[in-house]
Amino acid sequence: MNNYNKTKDTDDLQCPLCQCDEYMISSDGEKFTCASCGFHTKNFSSIQCLHQTPLLQTKFKHIHSLSNVCH
């Protein structure tokens, strides 16, 4: 996971929730608002990015069954 403790370098900065690169950030780098999903925080340096974690990389599959046992 990426920790956004160096918000002064905003070249590769993305939203930790949706990875969008359109955002508003305060001059001190602590107040962050994503333009895409609306995620916002007042303590941005303590946020950990969830991008590229195994949980988000897995695809969930739904299996539907029309078995007579259920009806």
Distance bins in CASP14 RR format, pairs under 12 A and 6 or more apart:
PFRMAT RR
TARGET T0000
AUTHOR 0000-0000-0000
RMODE 2
METHOD distances of the structure
MODEL  1
1 16 0 0 0 0 1 0 0 0 0 0 0
1 47 0 0 0 0 0 1 0 0 0 0 0
1 48 1 0 1 0 0 0 0 0 0 0 0
1 49 1 0 1 0 0 0 0 0 0 0 0
1 50 1 0 0 1 0 0 0 0 0 0 0
1 51 0 0 0 0 1 0 0 0 0 0 0
1 52 0 0 0 0 1 0 0 0 0 0 0
1 53 1 0 0 1 0 0 0 0 0 0 0
1 54 0 0 0 0 0 1 0 0 0 0 0
1 55 0 0 0 0 0 1 0 0 0 0 0
1 56 0 0 0 0 0 1 0 0 0 0 0
2 12 0 0 0 0 1 0 0 0 0 0 0
2 13 0 0 0 0 0 1 0 0 0 0 0
2 14 0 0 0 0 1 0 0 0 0 0 0
2 15 0 0 0 0 0 1 0 0 0 0 0
2 16 1 0 0 1 0 0 0 0 0 0 0
2 19 0 0 0 0 0 1 0 0 0 0 0
2 45 0 0 0 0 0 1 0 0 0 0 0
2 47 0 0 0 0 1 0 0 0 0 0 0
2 48 1 0 0 1 0 0 0 0 0 0 0
2 49 1 1 0 0 0 0 0 0 0 0 0
2 50 0 0 0 0 1 0 0 0 0 0 0
2 51 1 0 0 1 0 0 0 0 0 0 0
2 52 0 0 0 0 1 0 0 0 0 0 0
2 53 0 0 0 0 0 1 0 0 0 0 0
3 16 0 0 0 0 1 0 0 0 0 0 0
3 44 0 0 0 0 0 1 0 0 0 0 0
3 45 0 0 0 0 1 0 0 0 0 0 0
3 46 0 0 0 0 1 0 0 0 0 0 0
3 47 1 0 0 1 0 0 0 0 0 0 0
3 48 1 0 1 0 0 0 0 0 0 0 0
3 49 1 0 0 1 0 0 0 0 0 0 0
3 50 0 0 0 0 0 1 0 0 0 0 0
3 51 0 0 0 0 0 1 0 0 0 0 0
4 10 0 0 0 0 0 1 0 0 0 0 0
4 12 0 0 0 0 0 1 0 0 0 0 0
4 13 1 0 0 1 0 0 0 0 0 0 0
4 14 0 0 0 0 1 0 0 0 0 0 0
4 15 0 0 0 0 0 1 0 0 0 0 0
4 16 1 0 0 1 0 0 0 0 0 0 0
4 17 0 0 0 0 0 1 0 0 0 0 0
4 23 0 0 0 0 0 1 0 0 0 0 0
4 25 0 0 0 0 0 1 0 0 0 0 0
4 29 0 0 0 0 1 0 0 0 0 0 0
4 30 0 0 0 0 0 1 0 0 0 0 0
4 32 0 0 0 0 1 0 0 0 0 0 0
4 41 0 0 0 0 1 0 0 0 0 0 0
4 43 0 0 0 0 0 1 0 0 0 0 0
4 44 1 0 1 0 0 0 0 0 0 0 0
4 45 1 0 1 0 0 0 0 0 0 0 0
4 46 0 0 0 0 1 0 0 0 0 0 0
4 47 1 0 1 0 0 0 0 0 0 0 0
4 48 1 0 0 1 0 0 0 0 0 0 0
4 49 1 0 0 1 0 0 0 0 0 0 0
4 50 0 0 0 0 0 1 0 0 0 0 0
4 51 0 0 0 0 0 1 0 0 0 0 0
5 29 0 0 0 0 0 1 0 0 0 0 0
5 30 0 0 0 0 0 1 0 0 0 0 0
5 43 0 0 0 0 0 1 0 0 0 0 0
5 44 0 0 0 0 1 0 0 0 0 0 0
5 45 1 0 1 0 0 0 0 0 0 0 0
5 46 1 0 0 1 0 0 0 0 0 0 0
5 47 0 0 0 0 1 0 0 0 0 0 0
5 48 0 0 0 0 1 0 0 0 0 0 0
5 49 0 0 0 0 0 1 0 0 0 0 0
6 12 0 0 0 0 0 1 0 0 0 0 0
6 13 0 0 0 0 1 0 0 0 0 0 0
6 29 0 0 0 0 1 0 0 0 0 0 0
6 44 0 0 0 0 0 1 0 0 0 0 0
6 45 0 0 0 0 1 0 0 0 0 0 0
7 13 1 0 0 1 0 0 0 0 0 0 0
7 14 0 0 0 0 0 1 0 0 0 0 0
7 16 0 0 0 0 0 1 0 0 0 0 0
7 23 0 0 0 0 0 1 0 0 0 0 0
7 25 1 0 0 1 0 0 0 0 0 0 0
7 26 0 0 0 0 1 0 0 0 0 0 0
7 27 0 0 0 0 0 1 0 0 0 0 0
7 28 0 0 0 0 1 0 0 0 0 0 0
7 29 1 0 1 0 0 0 0 0 0 0 0
7 30 1 0 0 1 0 0 0 0 0 0 0
7 31 0 0 0 0 0 1 0 0 0 0 0
7 32 1 0 0 1 0 0 0 0 0 0 0
7 41 0 0 0 0 0 1 0 0 0 0 0
7 43 0 0 0 0 0 1 0 0 0 0 0
7 44 1 0 1 0 0 0 0 0 0 0 0
7 45 1 0 1 0 0 0 0 0 0 0 0
7 46 0 0 0 0 0 1 0 0 0 0 0
7 47 0 0 0 0 1 0 0 0 0 0 0
8 25 0 0 0 0 0 1 0 0 0 0 0
8 26 0 0 0 0 0 1 0 0 0 0 0
8 27 0 0 0 0 0 1 0 0 0 0 0
8 28 0 0 0 0 1 0 0 0 0 0 0
8 29 1 0 0 1 0 0 0 0 0 0 0
8 30 0 0 0 0 0 1 0 0 0 0 0
8 44 0 0 0 0 0 1 0 0 0 0 0
8 45 0 0 0 0 1 0 0 0 0 0 0
9 25 0 0 0 0 0 1 0 0 0 0 0
9 29 0 0 0 0 0 1 0 0 0 0 0
10 21 0 0 0 0 1 0 0 0 0 0 0
10 22 0 0 0 0 0 1 0 0 0 0 0
10 23 0 0 0 0 1 0 0 0 0 0 0
10 24 0 0 0 0 0 1 0 0 0 0 0
10 25 1 0 0 1 0 0 0 0 0 0 0
10 26 0 0 0 0 0 1 0 0 0 0 0
10 27 0 0 0 0 0 1 0 0 0 0 0
10 29 0 0 0 0 1 0 0 0 0 0 0
10 32 0 0 0 0 0 1 0 0 0 0 0
10 44 0 0 0 0 0 1 0 0 0 0 0
11 21 0 0 0 0 1 0 0 0 0 0 0
12 19 0 0 0 0 0 1 0 0 0 0 0
12 21 0 0 0 0 1 0 0 0 0 0 0
12 49 0 0 0 0 0 1 0 0 0 0 0
12 51 0 0 0 0 0 1 0 0 0 0 0
13 19 0 0 0 0 0 1 0 0 0 0 0
13 20 0 0 0 0 0 1 0 0 0 0 0
13 21 1 0 0 1 0 0 0 0 0 0 0
13 22 0 0 0 0 0 1 0 0 0 0 0
13 23 1 0 0 1 0 0 0 0 0 0 0
13 24 0 0 0 0 0 1 0 0 0 0 0
13 25 1 0 0 1 0 0 0 0 0 0 0
13 29 0 0 0 0 1 0 0 0 0 0 0
13 32 0 0 0 0 1 0 0 0 0 0 0
13 34 0 0 0 0 0 1 0 0 0 0 0
13 44 0 0 0 0 1 0 0 0 0 0 0
13 45 0 0 0 0 0 1 0 0 0 0 0
13 47 0 0 0 0 0 1 0 0 0 0 0
13 49 0 0 0 0 1 0 0 0 0 0 0
13 51 0 0 0 0 0 1 0 0 0 0 0
14 20 1 0 0 1 0 0 0 0 0 0 0
14 21 1 0 1 0 0 0 0 0 0 0 0
14 22 0 0 0 0 1 0 0 0 0 0 0
14 23 1 0 0 1 0 0 0 0 0 0 0
14 25 0 0 0 0 0 1 0 0 0 0 0
14 32 0 0 0 0 0 1 0 0 0 0 0
14 34 0 0 0 0 1 0 0 0 0 0 0
14 35 0 0 0 0 0 1 0 0 0 0 0
14 36 0 0 0 0 0 1 0 0 0 0 0
14 37 0 0 0 0 0 1 0 0 0 0 0
14 39 0 0 0 0 0 1 0 0 0 0 0
14 44 0 0 0 0 0 1 0 0 0 0 0
14 47 0 0 0 0 0 1 0 0 0 0 0
14 49 1 0 0 1 0 0 0 0 0 0 0
14 50 0 0 0 0 0 1 0 0 0 0 0
14 51 1 0 0 1 0 0 0 0 0 0 0
14 52 0 0 0 0 0 1 0 0 0 0 0
15 21 1 0 0 1 0 0 0 0 0 0 0
15 22 0 0 0 0 1 0 0 0 0 0 0
15 23 1 0 0 1 0 0 0 0 0 0 0
15 24 0 0 0 0 0 1 0 0 0 0 0
15 25 0 0 0 0 0 1 0 0 0 0 0
15 32 0 0 0 0 1 0 0 0 0 0 0
15 33 0 0 0 0 1 0 0 0 0 0 0
15 34 1 1 0 0 0 0 0 0 0 0 0
15 35 0 0 0 0 1 0 0 0 0 0 0
15 36 1 0 0 1 0 0 0 0 0 0 0
15 37 1 0 0 1 0 0 0 0 0 0 0
15 38 0 0 0 0 1 0 0 0 0 0 0
15 39 1 0 1 0 0 0 0 0 0 0 0
15 40 0 0 0 0 1 0 0 0 0 0 0
15 41 0 0 0 0 0 1 0 0 0 0 0
15 44 0 0 0 0 0 1 0 0 0 0 0
15 47 0 0 0 0 1 0 0 0 0 0 0
15 49 0 0 0 0 1 0 0 0 0 0 0
15 50 0 0 0 0 0 1 0 0 0 0 0
15 51 0 0 0 0 1 0 0 0 0 0 0
16 23 0 0 0 0 0 1 0 0 0 0 0
16 32 0 0 0 0 1 0 0 0 0 0 0
16 34 0 0 0 0 1 0 0 0 0 0 0
16 37 0 0 0 0 0 1 0 0 0 0 0
16 38 0 0 0 0 0 1 0 0 0 0 0
16 39 1 0 0 1 0 0 0 0 0 0 0
16 40 0 0 0 0 0 1 0 0 0 0 0
16 41 0 0 0 0 1 0 0 0 0 0 0
16 43 0 0 0 0 0 1 0 0 0 0 0
16 44 0 0 0 0 1 0 0 0 0 0 0
16 45 0 0 0 0 0 1 0 0 0 0 0
16 46 0 0 0 0 0 1 0 0 0 0 0
16 47 1 0 1 0 0 0 0 0 0 0 0
16 48 1 0 0 1 0 0 0 0 0 0 0
16 49 1 0 1 0 0 0 0 0 0 0 0
16 50 1 0 0 1 0 0 0 0 0 0 0
16 51 1 0 0 1 0 0 0 0 0 0 0
16 52 0 0 0 0 0 1 0 0 0 0 0
16 53 0 0 0 0 0 1 0 0 0 0 0
16 56 0 0 0 0 0 1 0 0 0 0 0
17 23 0 0 0 0 0 1 0 0 0 0 0
17 32 0 0 0 0 0 1 0 0 0 0 0
17 33 0 0 0 0 0 1 0 0 0 0 0
17 34 1 0 0 1 0 0 0 0 0 0 0
17 36 0 0 0 0 1 0 0 0 0 0 0
17 37 1 0 1 0 0 0 0 0 0 0 0
17 38 0 0 0 0 1 0 0 0 0 0 0
17 39 1 0 1 0 0 0 0 0 0 0 0
17 40 0 0 0 0 0 1 0 0 0 0 0
17 41 0 0 0 0 1 0 0 0 0 0 0
17 44 0 0 0 0 0 1 0 0 0 0 0
17 47 0 0 0 0 1 0 0 0 0 0 0
17 48 0 0 0 0 0 1 0 0 0 0 0
17 49 0 0 0 0 1 0 0 0 0 0 0
17 50 1 0 0 1 0 0 0 0 0 0 0
17 51 0 0 0 0 1 0 0 0 0 0 0
17 56 0 0 0 0 0 1 0 0 0 0 0
18 34 1 0 0 1 0 0 0 0 0 0 0
18 35 0 0 0 0 0 1 0 0 0 0 0
18 36 1 0 1 0 0 0 0 0 0 0 0
18 37 1 0 1 0 0 0 0 0 0 0 0
18 38 0 0 0 0 1 0 0 0 0 0 0
18 39 1 0 0 1 0 0 0 0 0 0 0
18 49 0 0 0 0 0 1 0 0 0 0 0
18 50 0 0 0 0 1 0 0 0 0 0 0
18 51 0 0 0 0 1 0 0 0 0 0 0
18 56 0 0 0 0 0 1 0 0 0 0 0
19 34 0 0 0 0 1 0 0 0 0 0 0
19 36 0 0 0 0 1 0 0 0 0 0 0
19 37 0 0 0 0 1 0 0 0 0 0 0
19 39 0 0 0 0 0 1 0 0 0 0 0
19 49 0 0 0 0 1 0 0 0 0 0 0
19 50 0 0 0 0 1 0 0 0 0 0 0
19 51 1 0 1 0 0 0 0 0 0 0 0
19 52 0 0 0 0 1 0 0 0 0 0 0
19 53 0 0 0 0 0 1 0 0 0 0 0
19 56 0 0 0 0 1 0 0 0 0 0 0
20 32 0 0 0 0 0 1 0 0 0 0 0
20 33 0 0 0 0 0 1 0 0 0 0 0
20 34 1 0 1 0 0 0 0 0 0 0 0
20 35 1 0 0 1 0 0 0 0 0 0 0
20 36 1 1 0 0 0 0 0 0 0 0 0
20 37 1 0 0 1 0 0 0 0 0 0 0
20 38 0 0 0 0 1 0 0 0 0 0 0
20 39 0 0 0 0 1 0 0 0 0 0 0
20 51 0 0 0 0 0 1 0 0 0 0 0
21 34 0 0 0 0 1 0 0 0 0 0 0
21 35 0 0 0 0 1 0 0 0 0 0 0
21 36 0 0 0 0 1 0 0 0 0 0 0
21 51 0 0 0 0 0 1 0 0 0 0 0
22 32 0 0 0 0 0 1 0 0 0 0 0
22 33 0 0 0 0 0 1 0 0 0 0 0
22 34 1 0 0 1 0 0 0 0 0 0 0
22 35 1 1 0 0 0 0 0 0 0 0 0
22 36 1 0 1 0 0 0 0 0 0 0 0
22 37 0 0 0 0 0 1 0 0 0 0 0
22 38 0 0 0 0 0 1 0 0 0 0 0
22 39 0 0 0 0 0 1 0 0 0 0 0
23 29 0 0 0 0 0 1 0 0 0 0 0
23 31 0 0 0 0 0 1 0 0 0 0 0
23 32 1 0 0 1 0 0 0 0 0 0 0
23 33 1 0 0 1 0 0 0 0 0 0 0
23 34 1 0 1 0 0 0 0 0 0 0 0
23 35 1 0 1 0 0 0 0 0 0 0 0
23 36 0 0 0 0 1 0 0 0 0 0 0
23 37 0 0 0 0 1 0 0 0 0 0 0
23 38 0 0 0 0 1 0 0 0 0 0 0
23 39 0 0 0 0 1 0 0 0 0 0 0
23 40 0 0 0 0 1 0 0 0 0 0 0
23 41 0 0 0 0 0 1 0 0 0 0 0
23 44 0 0 0 0 1 0 0 0 0 0 0
24 31 0 0 0 0 1 0 0 0 0 0 0
24 32 1 0 0 1 0 0 0 0 0 0 0
24 33 1 0 1 0 0 0 0 0 0 0 0
24 34 0 0 0 0 1 0 0 0 0 0 0
24 35 1 0 0 1 0 0 0 0 0 0 0
24 36 0 0 0 0 0 1 0 0 0 0 0
24 38 0 0 0 0 1 0 0 0 0 0 0
24 39 0 0 0 0 0 1 0 0 0 0 0
24 40 0 0 0 0 1 0 0 0 0 0 0
24 41 0 0 0 0 0 1 0 0 0 0 0
24 44 0 0 0 0 0 1 0 0 0 0 0
25 31 1 0 0 1 0 0 0 0 0 0 0
25 32 1 0 1 0 0 0 0 0 0 0 0
25 33 1 0 0 1 0 0 0 0 0 0 0
25 34 0 0 0 0 1 0 0 0 0 0 0
25 35 0 0 0 0 0 1 0 0 0 0 0
25 39 0 0 0 0 0 1 0 0 0 0 0
25 40 0 0 0 0 0 1 0 0 0 0 0
25 41 0 0 0 0 0 1 0 0 0 0 0
25 42 0 0 0 0 0 1 0 0 0 0 0
25 44 1 0 0 1 0 0 0 0 0 0 0
25 45 0 0 0 0 0 1 0 0 0 0 0
25 47 0 0 0 0 0 1 0 0 0 0 0
26 32 1 0 0 1 0 0 0 0 0 0 0
26 33 0 0 0 0 1 0 0 0 0 0 0
26 40 0 0 0 0 0 1 0 0 0 0 0
26 41 0 0 0 0 0 1 0 0 0 0 0
26 42 0 0 0 0 1 0 0 0 0 0 0
26 43 0 0 0 0 0 1 0 0 0 0 0
26 44 0 0 0 0 1 0 0 0 0 0 0
26 45 0 0 0 0 0 1 0 0 0 0 0
28 42 0 0 0 0 0 1 0 0 0 0 0
28 43 0 0 0 0 0 1 0 0 0 0 0
28 44 0 0 0 0 1 0 0 0 0 0 0
28 45 0 0 0 0 1 0 0 0 0 0 0
29 41 0 0 0 0 0 1 0 0 0 0 0
29 42 0 0 0 0 0 1 0 0 0 0 0
29 43 0 0 0 0 1 0 0 0 0 0 0
29 44 1 0 1 0 0 0 0 0 0 0 0
29 45 1 0 0 1 0 0 0 0 0 0 0
29 46 0 0 0 0 0 1 0 0 0 0 0
29 47 0 0 0 0 0 1 0 0 0 0 0
30 40 0 0 0 0 0 1 0 0 0 0 0
30 41 0 0 0 0 1 0 0 0 0 0 0
30 42 1 0 0 1 0 0 0 0 0 0 0
30 43 1 0 0 1 0 0 0 0 0 0 0
30 44 1 0 1 0 0 0 0 0 0 0 0
30 45 1 0 0 1 0 0 0 0 0 0 0
30 46 0 0 0 0 1 0 0 0 0 0 0
30 47 0 0 0 0 0 1 0 0 0 0 0
31 39 0 0 0 0 0 1 0 0 0 0 0
31 40 1 0 0 1 0 0 0 0 0 0 0
31 41 1 0 0 1 0 0 0 0 0 0 0
31 42 1 0 1 0 0 0 0 0 0 0 0
31 43 0 0 0 0 1 0 0 0 0 0 0
31 44 1 0 0 1 0 0 0 0 0 0 0
31 45 0 0 0 0 0 1 0 0 0 0 0
31 47 0 0 0 0 0 1 0 0 0 0 0
32 38 0 0 0 0 1 0 0 0 0 0 0
32 39 1 0 0 1 0 0 0 0 0 0 0
32 40 1 0 0 1 0 0 0 0 0 0 0
32 41 1 0 1 0 0 0 0 0 0 0 0
32 42 0 0 0 0 1 0 0 0 0 0 0
32 43 0 0 0 0 1 0 0 0 0 0 0
32 44 1 0 1 0 0 0 0 0 0 0 0
32 45 0 0 0 0 1 0 0 0 0 0 0
32 46 0 0 0 0 0 1 0 0 0 0 0
32 47 1 0 0 1 0 0 0 0 0 0 0
32 49 0 0 0 0 0 1 0 0 0 0 0
33 39 1 0 0 1 0 0 0 0 0 0 0
33 40 1 0 1 0 0 0 0 0 0 0 0
33 41 0 0 0 0 1 0 0 0 0 0 0
33 42 0 0 0 0 0 1 0 0 0 0 0
33 44 0 0 0 0 1 0 0 0 0 0 0
34 40 1 0 0 1 0 0 0 0 0 0 0
34 41 0 0 0 0 1 0 0 0 0 0 0
34 44 0 0 0 0 0 1 0 0 0 0 0
34 47 0 0 0 0 0 1 0 0 0 0 0
39 47 0 0 0 0 1 0 0 0 0 0 0
39 49 0 0 0 0 0 1 0 0 0 0 0
39 50 0 0 0 0 0 1 0 0 0 0 0
40 47 0 0 0 0 0 1 0 0 0 0 0
41 47 1 0 1 0 0 0 0 0 0 0 0
41 48 0 0 0 0 0 1 0 0 0 0 0
49 56 0 0 0 0 0 1 0 0 0 0 0
50 56 1 0 1 0 0 0 0 0 0 0 0
50 57 0 0 0 0 0 1 0 0 0 0 0
51 57 0 0 0 0 1 0 0 0 0 0 0
52 58 0 0 0 0 0 1 0 0 0 0 0
64 70 0 0 0 0 0 1 0 0 0 0 0
65 71 0 0 0 0 0 1 0 0 0 0 0
END
